[in-house]
Structures are given as C-alpha cells and as structure tokens.
Amino acid sequence: MKKIFVNISFILLHIVAIVFLKREKKIATYLLMNALKLSTAESCTGGLISSRLTDLSGSSAYIFQNFVTYANAAKVKLLGVSPDTIEKYGVVSDEVAQEMVKGLLDKYDCSIAIATTGIAGPLGSTDTKPVGLVYIGIGDKNITKSYRYEANPLLYRRIMKYAFSDKAFDLLIEFLEENY
C-alpha cells in the first residue's frame, strides 16, 4: 500500500509539469537562444529524456543526436567509455556518466551533452548501489559535471525513470543557467 501511495503522490505532484511540458520548454528556450545542439546518451532512462525533449514541435532545431546505450558494449562502442572504467567503478558511477558525456562531445558534433546511468529497479541493486540511484552527466566543450541522485526506491520502475528524467532536466536547466 505504501508503494502505491508513493507512486500516486509523485504523479500528482508532477502533473502540471507533465501536462504543460514546463521543463522541456525551458530547456528548449535556452538551447534556441544560444544556438546550442543537445545530444543524449541514456542507459537507465531508456530514451525517455530524448522522448520528452522531442515532445515539443520544432525540437529538431536543437536536438542533435540521441543514443540509448543500455548495454555496456554500446557505451564502449558508441561513446568510447573505457572498459577499464566500467570494471573499476561499475557501470553505475560518476566516472562512467562523465565518460558518456565526453564521448558524445568528442565523437559527435553537439554543443551540450547529457547522460544517465543508474538502477531503476526493482532488481540490480547492491549494498553500495541501491535501487533509485542514478548518475547524471552534463557537459559542453569547456566543462563536464556529474551528479549523484537517489530517487525514492519505492517508485515503480516506469515512474522511477520519469523521476530520473525530471532530475536530469532540473540539472540541465541549472547547467544552462550557469553557463549560458
């Protein structure tokens, strides 16, 4: 019962932002005003960030190239993430999130990059990496940052992914406000 309440609460708290695309519109405005092209590399969000960003008509003016790199091999092949980094820190780590961003910036012609790697659950957690943990990498040609965020582990997987994408959008907006 607690899990259902947590999920319903999340949806109700976010319904206005969901319906009116508030975050998506704010991101679009920054990207358009600064003639920036955004690329995404998503693991635990499975393309949800890309999907939400392209819910706005005209998004091809600022969305460049997006990848769902769910498998480790895809992160290595498409983004240049080092297998040694994955082995040393684990795929859900600050280091991998930053390498995903750097791979987008180095290999593809984008000006801003965002990446996610995490555990949406309900399986996959460890003692040090719980369900609800995500690392969100954001960067441009000058700076790359990674953020650790833990969502409520009681969220259903689909809602967990939405919570991850919300946090990614909040951090992306913060990054854009600070740097552009």
N, CA, C and O atoms as a DFTB+ gen file, in Angstrom:
720 C
 N C O
     1  1       0.815      -1.187       0.000
     2  2       0.000       0.000       0.000
     3  2       0.865       1.261       0.000
     4  3       0.549       2.249      -0.662
     5  1       1.972       1.203       0.763
     6  2       2.882       2.354       0.844
     7  2       3.467       2.676      -0.533
     8  3       3.595       3.840      -0.912
     9  1       3.823       1.614      -1.277
    10  2       4.403       1.810      -2.608
    11  2       3.397       2.488      -3.542
    12  3       3.771       3.377      -4.308
    13  1       2.152       2.089      -3.489
    14  2       1.123       2.701      -4.332
    15  2       0.941       4.164      -3.974
    16  3       0.826       5.012      -4.859
    17  1       0.914       4.469      -2.672
    18  2       0.770       5.859      -2.223
    19  2       1.941       6.718      -2.706
    20  3       1.735       7.835      -3.180
    21  1       3.146       6.212      -2.588
    22  2       4.339       6.943      -3.033
    23  2       4.246       7.254      -4.524
    24  3       4.564       8.367      -4.943
    25  1       3.820       6.295      -5.318
    26  2       3.717       6.474      -6.763
    27  2       2.624       7.461      -7.141
    28  3       2.827       8.311      -8.008
    29  1       1.479       7.358      -6.503
    30  2       0.386       8.294      -6.776
    31  2       0.789       9.706      -6.359
    32  3       0.495      10.670      -7.065
    33  1       1.454       9.829      -5.231
    34  2       1.917      11.136      -4.762
    35  2       2.869      11.776      -5.766
    36  3       2.760      12.967      -6.055
    37  1       3.793      10.997      -6.293
    38  2       4.742      11.511      -7.276
    39  2       4.000      12.040      -8.499
    40  3       4.273      13.147      -8.964
    41  1       3.084      11.267      -9.008
    42  2       2.332      11.666     -10.204
    43  2       1.540      12.944      -9.945
    44  3       1.569      13.863     -10.763
    45  1       0.840      13.012      -8.830
    46  2       0.037      14.192      -8.518
    47  2       0.893      15.443      -8.357
    48  3       0.506      16.523      -8.802
    49  1       2.050      15.303      -7.725
    50  2       2.940      16.446      -7.533
    51  2       3.510      16.963      -8.855
    52  3       3.875      18.134      -8.956
    53  1       3.588      16.103      -9.860
    54  2       4.233      16.464     -11.120
    55  2       3.261      16.641     -12.286
    56  3       3.699      16.889     -13.409
    57  1       1.977      16.522     -12.052
    58  2       1.001      16.530     -13.140
    59  2       1.030      17.811     -13.973
    60  3       0.926      17.740     -15.197
    61  1       1.168      18.963     -13.353
    62  2       1.191      20.228     -14.102
    63  2       2.416      20.281     -15.008
    64  3       2.308      20.636     -16.182
    65  1       3.570      19.931     -14.470
    66  2       4.789      19.942     -15.278
    67  2       4.705      18.937     -16.421
    68  3       5.195      19.195     -17.521
    69  1       4.087      17.796     -16.158
    70  2       3.943      16.763     -17.186
    71  2       3.040      17.253     -18.317
    72  3       3.389      17.136     -19.492
    73  1       1.905      17.790     -17.966
    74  2       0.922      18.208     -18.968
    75  2       1.407      19.408     -19.780
    76  3       1.210      19.456     -20.994
    77  1       2.037      20.370     -19.117
    78  2       2.416      21.607     -19.803
    79  2       3.873      21.652     -20.274
    80  3       4.323      22.671     -20.799
    81  1       4.610      20.556     -20.089
    82  2       5.995      20.454     -20.566
    83  2       6.862      21.619     -20.082
    84  3       7.655      22.166     -20.848
    85  1       6.714      21.988     -18.832
    86  2       7.405      23.164     -18.301
    87  2       8.928      23.064     -18.422
    88  3       9.578      23.989     -18.910
    89  1       9.483      21.959     -17.984
    90  2      10.941      21.810     -18.044
    91  2      11.422      21.760     -19.495
    92  3      12.413      22.394     -19.858
    93  1      10.703      20.998     -20.313
    94  2      11.091      20.846     -21.713
    95  2      11.114      22.202     -22.428
    96  3      12.024      22.483     -23.208
    97  1      10.117      23.032     -22.158
    98  2      10.054      24.351     -22.791
    99  2      11.185      25.254     -22.321
   100  3      11.740      26.020     -23.108
   101  1      11.522      25.167     -21.053
   102  2      12.617      25.990     -20.517
   103  2      13.946      25.580     -21.157
   104  3      14.744      26.437     -21.539
   105  1      14.178      24.289     -21.273
   106  2      15.395      23.790     -21.920
   107  2      15.426      24.230     -23.381
   108  3      16.454      24.705     -23.863
   109  1      14.319      24.076     -24.079
   110  2      14.242      24.469     -25.488
   111  2      14.583      25.944     -25.653
   112  3      15.311      26.314     -26.574
   113  1      14.066      26.781     -24.775
   114  2      14.330      28.220     -24.853
   115  2      15.818      28.509     -24.725
   116  3      16.367      29.269     -25.523
   117  1      16.477      27.920     -23.739
   118  2      17.926      28.125     -23.567
   119  2      18.713      27.646     -24.781
   120  3      19.604      28.341     -25.269
   121  1      18.377      26.459     -25.259
   122  2      19.118      25.904     -26.389
   123  2      18.930      26.761     -27.644
   124  3      19.895      27.032     -28.360
   125  1      17.712      27.179     -27.907
   126  2      17.436      28.006     -29.084
   127  2      18.082      29.386     -28.980
   128  3      18.680      29.872     -29.940
   129  1      17.960      30.009     -27.822
   130  2      18.527      31.352     -27.636
   131  2      20.048      31.374     -27.806
   132  3      20.624      32.389     -28.197
   133  1      20.682      30.251     -27.510
   134  2      22.139      30.182     -27.582
   135  2      22.644      29.352     -28.760
   136  3      23.835      29.052     -28.845
   137  1      21.746      28.984     -29.663
   138  2      22.082      28.197     -30.855
   139  2      22.887      26.946     -30.485
   140  3      23.914      26.654     -31.097
   141  1      22.404      26.213     -29.474
   142  2      23.081      25.015     -28.990
   143  2      22.394      23.763     -29.504
   144  3      21.174      23.729     -29.668
   145  1      23.194      22.735     -29.757
   146  2      22.686      21.423     -30.166
   147  2      22.939      20.438     -29.029
   148  3      24.074      20.289     -28.577
   149  1      21.894      19.771     -28.571
   150  2      21.966      18.833     -27.455
   151  2      21.943      17.397     -27.956
   152  3      21.175      17.051     -28.853
   153  1      22.799      16.564     -27.360
   154  2      22.766      15.127     -27.603
   155  2      22.620      14.416     -26.270
   156  3      23.066      14.913     -25.236
   157  1      21.986      13.241     -26.301
   158  2      21.785      12.466     -25.089
   159  2      22.354      11.060     -25.249
   160  3      22.378      10.494     -26.342
   161  1      22.807      10.519     -24.127
   162  2      23.196       9.107     -24.040
   163  2      22.507       8.576     -22.791
   164  3      22.829       8.979     -21.673
   165  1      21.570       7.680     -22.989
   166  2      20.763       7.212     -21.869
   167  2      20.932       5.715     -21.662
   168  3      20.969       4.926     -22.607
   169  1      21.030       5.362     -20.406
   170  2      21.014       3.960     -20.044
   171  2      19.729       3.694     -19.266
   172  3      18.761       3.195     -19.841
   173  1      19.696       4.009     -17.993
   174  2      18.543       3.676     -17.146
   175  2      17.263       4.407     -17.527
   176  3      16.177       3.950     -17.170
   177  1      17.351       5.511     -18.232
   178  2      16.147       6.233     -18.653
   179  2      15.636       5.736     -20.006
   180  3      14.556       6.138     -20.438
   181  1      16.378       4.889     -20.664
   182  2      15.901       4.170     -21.839
   183  2      15.342       5.006     -22.974
   184  3      14.492       4.528     -23.725
   185  1      15.795       6.234     -23.116
   186  2      15.310       7.101     -24.190
   187  2      14.221       8.067     -23.759
   188  3      13.722       8.843     -24.575
   189  1      13.846       8.031     -22.488
   190  2      12.780       8.905     -22.000
   191  2      13.161      10.379     -22.080
   192  3      12.320      11.216     -22.409
   193  1      14.407      10.705     -21.784
   194  2      14.848      12.101     -21.889
   195  2      14.702      12.572     -23.327
   196  3      14.157      13.646     -23.584
   197  1      15.183      11.778     -24.251
   198  2      15.068      12.110     -25.670
   199  2      13.611      12.252     -26.083
   200  3      13.244      13.196     -26.784
   201  1      12.793      11.319     -25.650
   202  2      11.377      11.358     -25.992
   203  2      10.710      12.622     -25.460
   204  3       9.962      13.286     -26.177
   205  1      10.978      12.945     -24.220
   206  2      10.358      14.137     -23.624
   207  2      10.832      15.410     -24.308
   208  3      10.040      16.326     -24.528
   209  1      12.112      15.477     -24.645
   210  2      12.631      16.679     -25.307
   211  2      12.033      16.856     -26.703
   212  3      11.868      17.980     -27.177
   213  1      11.713      15.752     -27.347
   214  2      11.145      15.842     -28.696
   215  2       9.622      15.884     -28.689
   216  3       9.003      15.814     -29.751
   217  1       9.015      15.994     -27.530
   218  2       7.564      16.200     -27.446
   219  2       7.169      17.591     -27.925
   220  3       6.002      17.837     -28.227
   221  1       8.125      18.490     -27.996
   222  2       7.862      19.842     -28.481
   223  2       8.078      19.906     -29.988
   224  3       9.103      19.451     -30.495
   225  1       7.132      20.458     -30.680
   226  2       7.263      20.659     -32.117
   227  2       8.435      21.600     -32.382
   228  3       8.612      22.592     -31.675
   229  1       9.226      21.293     -33.390
   230  2      10.382      22.127     -33.732
   231  2      11.647      21.748     -32.997
   232  3      12.658      22.442     -33.107
   233  1      11.610      20.654     -32.246
   234  2      12.779      20.258     -31.446
   235  2      13.987      19.866     -32.299
   236  3      15.104      19.796     -31.786
   237  1      13.781      19.613     -33.579
   238  2      14.931      19.294     -34.439
   239  2      15.876      20.487     -34.586
   240  3      16.995      20.333     -35.078
   241  1      15.441      21.659     -34.169
   242  2      16.304      22.846     -34.215
   243  2      17.381      22.803     -33.135
   244  3      18.387      23.504     -33.247
   245  1      17.190      21.998     -32.094
   246  2      18.165      21.978     -31.001
   247  2      18.522      20.572     -30.504
   248  3      19.448      20.426     -29.706
   249  1      17.817      19.550     -30.953
   250  2      18.185      18.176     -30.608
   251  2      19.026      17.634     -31.747
   252  3      18.608      17.658     -32.905
   253  1      20.232      17.138     -31.412
   254  2      21.148      16.718     -32.457
   255  2      21.131      15.210     -32.681
   256  3      20.692      14.736     -33.729
   257  1      21.604      14.470     -31.702
   258  2      21.749      13.031     -31.886
   259  2      21.622      12.374     -30.519
   260  3      22.295      12.769     -29.567
   261  1      20.757      11.370     -30.426
   262  2      20.491      10.735     -29.137
   263  2      20.702       9.229     -29.228
   264  3      20.416       8.598     -30.246
   265  1      21.211       8.678     -28.136
   266  2      21.508       7.248     -28.082
   267  2      20.910       6.638     -26.821
   268  3      20.894       7.263     -25.760
   269  1      20.419       5.405     -26.951
   270  2      20.120       4.588     -25.789
   271  2      21.234       3.549     -25.746
   272  3      21.275       2.625     -26.558
   273  1      22.121       3.718     -24.795
   274  2      23.283       2.833     -24.662
   275  2      23.100       1.994     -23.406
   276  3      23.806       2.168     -22.413
   277  1      22.153       1.095     -23.472
   278  2      21.769       0.300     -22.311
   279  2      22.855      -0.719     -21.952
   280  3      23.182      -0.897     -20.779
   281  1      23.399      -1.369     -22.946
   282  2      24.433      -2.379     -22.695
   283  2      25.801      -1.720     -22.535
   284  3      26.083      -0.682     -23.134
   285  1      26.633      -2.340     -21.724
   286  2      27.995      -1.828     -21.539
   287  2      28.733      -1.746     -22.868
   288  3      29.463      -0.788     -23.121
   289  1      28.540      -2.757     -23.719
   290  2      29.221      -2.776     -25.017
   291  2      28.826      -1.573     -25.862
   292  3      29.652      -1.045     -26.607
   293  1      27.576      -1.133     -25.756
   294  2      27.133       0.045     -26.507
   295  2      27.807       1.311     -25.973
   296  3      28.169       2.197     -26.749
   297  1      27.973       1.396     -24.680
   298  2      28.660       2.554     -24.091
   299  2      30.104       2.612     -24.593
   300  3      30.626       3.687     -24.887
   301  1      30.729       1.463     -24.686
   302  2      32.113       1.390     -25.157
   303  2      32.187       1.725     -26.647
   304  3      32.989       2.565     -27.055
   305  1      31.357       1.072     -27.457
   306  2      31.411       1.220     -28.909
   307  2      30.960       2.600     -29.388
   308  3      31.641       3.226     -30.200
   309  1      29.826       3.073     -28.894
   310  2      29.255       4.323     -29.407
   311  2      29.786       5.575     -28.720
   312  3      29.832       6.650     -29.318
   313  1      30.186       5.426     -27.459
   314  2      30.577       6.611     -26.685
   315  2      32.047       6.625     -26.279
   316  3      32.544       7.635     -25.781
   317  1      32.732       5.527     -26.484
   318  2      34.140       5.483     -26.111
   319  2      34.390       5.348     -24.620
   320  3      35.478       5.668     -24.142
   321  1      33.386       4.873     -23.874
   322  2      33.606       4.629     -22.451
   323  2      34.639       3.510     -22.322
   324  3      34.552       2.498     -23.017
   325  1      35.599       3.691     -21.447
   326  2      36.656       2.707     -21.264
   327  2      36.141       1.477     -20.517
   328  3      35.516       1.614     -19.465
   329  1      36.395       0.283     -21.043
   330  2      36.033      -0.928     -20.306
   331  2      36.703      -0.970     -18.929
   332  3      36.147      -1.514     -17.974
   333  1      37.898      -0.392     -18.843
   334  2      38.598      -0.350     -17.557
   335  2      37.836       0.510     -16.541
   336  3      37.799       0.181     -15.355
   337  1      37.236       1.597     -17.000
   338  2      36.442       2.451     -16.109
   339  2      35.231       1.686     -15.598
   340  3      34.899       1.755     -14.415
   341  1      34.573       0.956     -16.490
   342  2      33.410       0.161     -16.099
   343  2      33.826      -0.903     -15.092
   344  3      33.143      -1.124     -14.093
   345  1      34.943      -1.555     -15.359
   346  2      35.428      -2.612     -14.464
   347  2      35.802      -2.051     -13.091
   348  3      35.472      -2.643     -12.062
   349  1      36.481      -0.926     -13.080
   350  2      36.991      -0.352     -11.828
   351  2      35.894       0.281     -10.966
   352  3      35.879       0.090      -9.750
   353  1      34.974       1.034     -11.587
   354  2      33.979       1.804     -10.834
   355  2      32.561       1.258     -10.937
   356  3      31.690       1.625     -10.149
   357  1      32.333       0.389     -11.900
   358  2      30.978      -0.100     -12.156
   359  2      30.297       0.799     -13.165
   360  3      30.629       1.978     -13.293
   361  1      29.342       0.230     -13.879
   362  2      28.664       0.993     -14.931
   363  2      27.818       2.118     -14.338
   364  3      27.621       3.149     -14.982
   365  1      27.323       1.932     -13.133
   366  2      26.565       2.980     -12.451
   367  2      27.554       3.744     -11.572
   368  3      27.779       3.405     -10.410
   369  1      28.136       4.788     -12.167
   370  2      29.164       5.544     -11.451
   371  2      29.329       6.933     -12.054
   372  3      28.977       7.192     -13.205
   373  1      29.867       7.791     -11.245
   374  2      30.209       9.151     -11.660
   375  2      31.145       9.116     -12.870
   376  3      30.966       9.863     -13.832
   377  1      32.127       8.249     -12.805
   378  2      33.149       8.175     -13.853
   379  2      32.551       7.766     -15.198
   380  3      32.903       8.332     -16.233
   381  1      31.652       6.788     -15.186
   382  2      31.031       6.341     -16.437
   383  2      30.116       7.426     -16.986
   384  3      30.102       7.664     -18.193
   385  1      29.351       8.090     -16.117
   386  2      28.472       9.176     -16.580
   387  2      29.293      10.265     -17.266
   388  3      28.895      10.776     -18.313
   389  1      30.428      10.619     -16.685
   390  2      31.271      11.656     -17.293
   391  2      31.878      11.184     -18.609
   392  3      31.963      11.961     -19.561
   393  1      32.298       9.930     -18.678
   394  2      32.856       9.415     -19.935
   395  2      31.786       9.336     -21.028
   396  3      32.091       9.526     -22.205
   397  1      30.555       9.062     -20.651
   398  2      29.460       9.052     -21.628
   399  2      29.287      10.447     -22.227
   400  3      29.129      10.594     -23.439
   401  1      29.318      11.461     -21.376
   402  2      29.192      12.850     -21.847
   403  2      30.374      13.219     -22.733
   404  3      30.194      13.770     -23.819
   405  1      31.562      12.919     -22.275
   406  2      32.763      13.255     -23.056
   407  2      32.754      12.538     -24.404
   408  3      33.201      13.096     -25.406
   409  1      32.250      11.308     -24.432
   410  2      32.143      10.572     -25.688
   411  2      31.210      11.254     -26.671
   412  3      31.518      11.354     -27.858
   413  1      30.066      11.726     -26.180
   414  2      29.143      12.460     -27.057
   415  2      29.806      13.715     -27.607
   416  3      29.711      14.006     -28.799
   417  1      30.472      14.451     -26.736
   418  2      31.093      15.712     -27.142
   419  2      32.260      15.491     -28.100
   420  3      32.458      16.271     -29.031
   421  1      33.031      14.429     -27.874
   422  2      34.210      14.155     -28.707
   423  2      33.854      13.525     -30.054
   424  3      34.447      13.866     -31.077
   425  1      32.888      12.606     -30.053
   426  2      32.596      11.832     -31.258
   427  2      31.531      12.447     -32.160
   428  3      31.479      12.155     -33.355
   429  1      30.692      13.288     -31.593
   430  2      29.553      13.807     -32.347
   431  2      29.554      15.329     -32.262
   432  3      30.118      15.904     -31.331
   433  1      28.940      15.960     -33.208
   434  2      29.002      17.415     -33.332
   435  2      27.899      18.109     -32.528
   436  3      27.056      18.814     -33.083
   437  1      27.926      17.894     -31.218
   438  2      26.935      18.552     -30.359
   439  2      27.647      19.594     -29.491
   440  3      28.861      19.530     -29.300
   441  1      26.887      20.538     -28.976
   442  2      27.480      21.559     -28.113
   443  2      27.204      21.306     -26.635
   444  3      27.942      21.786     -25.774
   445  1      26.148      20.556     -26.337
   446  2      25.789      20.178     -24.964
   447  2      25.470      18.690     -24.976
   448  3      24.885      18.180     -25.932
   449  1      25.860      17.993     -23.905
   450  2      25.569      16.559     -23.807
   451  2      25.057      16.237     -22.414
   452  3      25.464      16.843     -21.423
   453  1      24.156      15.269     -22.365
   454  2      23.633      14.777     -21.090
   455  2      23.576      13.255     -21.155
   456  3      23.242      12.681     -22.191
   457  1      23.907      12.605     -20.032
   458  2      23.933      11.144     -19.990
   459  2      23.394      10.650     -18.647
   460  3      23.530      11.318     -17.622
   461  1      22.782       9.472     -18.677
   462  2      22.279       8.859     -17.447
   463  2      22.735       7.417     -17.348
   464  3      22.776       6.695     -18.345
   465  1      23.077       7.006     -16.143
   466  2      23.370       5.613     -15.850
   467  2      22.934       5.352     -14.412
   468  3      23.353       6.055     -13.492
   469  1      22.097       4.346     -14.223
   470  2      21.561       4.127     -12.876
   471  2      20.832       2.810     -12.739
   472  3      20.917       1.931     -13.596
   473  1      20.100       2.697     -11.618
   474  2      19.373       1.470     -11.288
   475  2      17.909       1.825     -11.056
   476  3      17.543       2.344     -10.001
   477  1      17.077       1.538     -12.054
   478  2      15.655       1.858     -11.971
   479  2      14.860       0.793     -11.215
   480  3      13.712       1.028     -10.839
   481  1      15.463      -0.373     -10.993
   482  2      14.846      -1.411     -10.189
   483  2      13.764      -2.184     -10.924
   484  3      13.552      -1.957     -12.115
   485  1      13.093      -3.068     -10.260
   486  2      13.296      -3.370      -8.850
   487  2      14.516      -4.247      -8.584
   488  3      14.902      -4.436      -7.431
   489  1      15.129      -4.787      -9.645
   490  2      16.339      -5.611      -9.487
   491  2      17.578      -4.787      -9.785
   492  3      17.480      -3.662     -10.275
   493  1      18.738      -5.343      -9.491
   494  2      20.002      -4.736      -9.895
   495  2      20.750      -3.989      -8.819
   496  3      21.859      -3.513      -9.059
   497  1      20.171      -3.873      -7.634
   498  2      20.856      -3.121      -6.589
   499  2      21.960      -3.948      -5.932
   500  3      21.977      -5.177      -6.008
   501  1      22.872      -3.236      -5.291
   502  2      23.923      -3.862      -4.488
   503  2      23.936      -3.155      -3.128
   504  3      23.138      -2.248      -2.888
   505  1      24.827      -3.567      -2.257
   506  2      24.931      -2.913      -0.948
   507  2      25.309      -1.443      -1.071
   508  3      24.890      -0.623      -0.255
   509  1      26.091      -1.111      -2.079
   510  2      26.560       0.278      -2.236
   511  2      25.810       1.053      -3.316
   512  3      25.947       2.272      -3.417
   513  1      25.023       0.351      -4.118
   514  2      24.286       0.994      -5.212
   515  2      22.830       0.542      -5.172
   516  3      22.467      -0.478      -5.759
   517  1      21.996       1.323      -4.466
   518  2      20.601       0.921      -4.273
   519  2      19.712       1.224      -5.474
   520  3      20.076       2.002      -6.355
   521  1      18.548       0.598      -5.492
   522  2      17.515       0.956      -6.460
   523  2      17.196       2.438      -6.251
   524  3      17.052       2.899      -5.118
   525  1      17.090       3.162      -7.337
   526  2      16.813       4.597      -7.268
   527  2      18.049       5.460      -7.444
   528  3      17.947       6.686      -7.485
   529  1      19.222       4.834      -7.548
   530  2      20.464       5.586      -7.736
   531  2      20.680       5.869      -9.220
   532  3      20.566       4.974     -10.058
   533  1      20.993       7.117      -9.532
   534  2      21.343       7.495     -10.895
   535  2      22.484       8.492     -10.862
   536  3      22.563       9.336      -9.969
   537  1      23.355       8.388     -11.832
   538  2      24.378       9.409     -12.080
   539  2      23.994      10.104     -13.373
   540  3      23.713       9.460     -14.384
   541  1      23.987      11.408     -13.323
   542  2      23.611      12.222     -14.468
   543  2      24.819      13.067     -14.842
   544  3      25.277      13.893     -14.052
   545  1      25.325      12.859     -16.036
   546  2      26.448      13.644     -16.533
   547  2      25.947      14.719     -17.478
   548  3      25.058      14.477     -18.293
   549  1      26.521      15.905     -17.365
   550  2      26.164      17.029     -18.231
   551  2      27.443      17.772     -18.571
   552  3      28.311      17.947     -17.715
   553  1      27.562      18.210     -19.820
   554  2      28.760      18.960     -20.161
   555  2      28.676      19.636     -21.506
   556  3      27.760      19.420     -22.299
   557  1      29.692      20.475     -21.725
   558  2      29.903      21.116     -23.016
   559  2      31.401      21.037     -23.306
   560  3      32.119      20.302     -22.628
   561  1      31.876      21.772     -24.287
   562  2      33.298      21.687     -24.664
   563  2      34.236      22.179     -23.558
   564  3      35.427      21.867     -23.578
   565  1      33.713      22.945     -22.592
   566  2      34.550      23.527     -21.546
   567  2      34.488      22.818     -20.200
   568  3      35.471      22.814     -19.460
   569  1      33.367      22.230     -19.879
   570  2      33.185      21.648     -18.544
   571  2      32.288      20.427     -18.609
   572  3      31.316      20.392     -19.363
   573  1      32.626      19.423     -17.804
   574  2      31.798      18.235     -17.658
   575  2      31.570      18.005     -16.174
   576  3      32.510      18.014     -15.379
   577  1      30.309      17.800     -15.810
   578  2      29.946      17.550     -14.424
   579  2      29.133      16.275     -14.346
   580  3      28.487      15.864     -15.310
   581  1      29.178      15.656     -13.174
   582  2      28.337      14.501     -12.918
   583  2      27.687      14.679     -11.557
   584  3      28.294      15.201     -10.622
   585  1      26.453      14.241     -11.467
   586  2      25.669      14.405     -10.248
   587  2      25.115      13.056      -9.820
   588  3      24.683      12.255     -10.650
   589  1      25.132      12.819      -8.533
   590  2      24.535      11.609      -7.951
   591  2      23.158      11.992      -7.414
   592  3      23.013      13.003      -6.727
   593  1      22.162      11.188      -7.726
   594  2      20.809      11.432      -7.240
   595  2      20.197      10.100      -6.844
   596  3      20.376       9.093      -7.528
   597  1      19.472      10.106      -5.734
   598  2      18.758       8.908      -5.305
   599  2      17.274       9.224      -5.205
   600  3      16.854      10.033      -4.377
   601  1      16.498       8.589      -6.043
   602  2      15.044       8.713      -6.006
   603  2      14.496       7.724      -4.977
   604  3      15.196       6.806      -4.547
   605  1      13.268       7.918      -4.600
   606  2      12.622       7.027      -3.652
   607  2      12.601       5.602      -4.221
   608  3      12.045       5.385      -5.297
   609  1      13.192       4.634      -3.523
   610  2      13.261       3.271      -4.057
   611  2      11.903       2.579      -4.149
   612  3      11.804       1.500      -4.732
   613  1      10.868       3.175      -3.590
   614  2       9.533       2.586      -3.663
   615  2       8.799       2.926      -4.958
   616  3       7.722       2.391      -5.219
   617  1       9.373       3.805      -5.763
   618  2       8.727       4.147      -7.036
   619  2       8.738       2.940      -7.971
   620  3       9.713       2.191      -8.028
   621  1       7.641       2.768      -8.699
   622  2       7.626       1.743      -9.739
   623  2       8.646       2.114     -10.807
   624  3       8.967       3.288     -10.991
   625  1       9.140       1.125     -11.495
   626  2      10.207       1.325     -12.488
   627  2       9.879       2.452     -13.477
   628  3      10.713       3.323     -13.724
   629  1       8.687       2.434     -14.033
   630  2       8.320       3.446     -15.033
   631  2       8.339       4.849     -14.415
   632  3       8.795       5.801     -15.048
   633  1       7.856       4.969     -13.208
   634  2       7.845       6.267     -12.531
   635  2       9.253       6.638     -12.084
   636  3       9.608       7.817     -12.075
   637  1      10.052       5.656     -11.715
   638  2      11.460       5.891     -11.359
   639  2      12.188       6.531     -12.542
   640  3      12.935       7.493     -12.364
   641  1      11.975       6.007     -13.728
   642  2      12.606       6.572     -14.921
   643  2      12.167       8.019     -15.137
   644  3      12.960       8.873     -15.535
   645  1      10.902       8.272     -14.869
   646  2      10.405       9.637     -15.002
   647  2      11.058      10.547     -13.962
   648  3      11.409      11.688     -14.264
   649  1      11.220      10.044     -12.739
   650  2      11.889      10.826     -11.689
   651  2      13.336      11.119     -12.090
   652  3      13.830      12.227     -11.883
   653  1      14.008      10.126     -12.662
   654  2      15.383      10.338     -13.138
   655  2      15.417      11.424     -14.221
   656  3      16.278      12.303     -14.198
   657  1      14.479      11.356     -15.163
   658  2      14.474      12.345     -16.250
   659  2      14.136      13.731     -15.716
   660  3      14.690      14.722     -16.193
   661  1      13.234      13.823     -14.733
   662  2      12.935      15.120     -14.107
   663  2      14.189      15.719     -13.486
   664  3      14.488      16.898     -13.679
   665  1      14.920      14.896     -12.740
   666  2      16.146      15.385     -12.094
   667  2      17.170      15.794     -13.149
   668  3      17.849      16.810     -12.997
   669  1      17.280      15.012     -14.209
   670  2      18.209      15.359     -15.299
   671  2      17.834      16.707     -15.903
   672  3      18.710      17.525     -16.183
   673  1      16.548      16.944     -16.107
   674  2      16.100      18.226     -16.656
   675  2      16.407      19.370     -15.703
   676  3      16.868      20.427     -16.132
   677  1      16.156      19.171     -14.413
   678  2      16.464      20.220     -13.432
   679  2      17.956      20.559     -13.457
   680  3      18.332      21.731     -13.424
   681  1      18.793      19.539     -13.516
   682  2      20.242      19.760     -13.545
   683  2      20.688      20.397     -14.865
   684  3      21.583      21.243     -14.875
   685  1      20.072      19.996     -15.965
   686  2      20.393      20.588     -17.259
   687  2      20.018      22.072     -17.270
   688  3      20.784      22.902     -17.760
   689  1      18.861      22.402     -16.739
   690  2      18.442      23.806     -16.659
   691  2      19.434      24.596     -15.806
   692  3      19.838      25.698     -16.176
   693  1      19.821      24.034     -14.677
   694  2      20.812      24.684     -13.807
   695  2      22.132      24.905     -14.548
   696  3      22.730      25.977     -14.459
   697  1      22.580      23.884     -15.276
   698  2      23.823      23.988     -16.057
   699  2      23.724      25.087     -17.098
   700  3      24.643      25.892     -17.250
   701  1      22.616      25.121     -17.808
   702  2      22.412      26.145     -18.846
   703  2      22.346      27.543     -18.237
   704  3      22.907      28.488     -18.792
   705  1      21.668      27.680     -17.103
   706  2      21.566      28.992     -16.440
   707  2      22.936      29.496     -15.984
   708  3      23.225      30.690     -16.060
   709  1      23.774      28.572     -15.508
   710  2      25.104      28.940     -15.008
   711  2      26.102      29.249     -16.122
   712  3      27.018      30.049     -15.929
   713  1      25.933      28.630     -17.271
   714  2      26.963      28.711     -18.308
   715  2      26.556      29.432     -19.592
   716  3      27.404      29.682     -20.449
   717  1      25.261      29.774     -19.742
   718  2      24.836      30.420     -20.996
   719  2      23.903      31.584     -20.737
   720  3      23.452      32.235     -21.679
